[in-house]
Amino acid sequence: MNVEMTSDPDQIRARVAALLAELPDPTADDSEHVDVEAIAARLEEAHDLLVRALESVER
């Protein structure tokens, strides 16, 4: 995901929410079949987005 970074908190929240919305429900009946690697990758994307947002504010 190479999207122009914004410092608008609402846009950042929306982007993080969109990334996290794709995570599977860990309480679902079939949660033992959840792809942990995919969850980790999605969380890392959200983390990277937040780091970039903080870096853009510091400039």
PyMOL commands that set and color helices and strands:
alter all, ss='L'
color gray80, all
select helices_A, chain A and resi 9-21+31-33+36-58
alter helices_A, ss='H'
color red, helices_A
deselect
rebuild
show_as cartoon
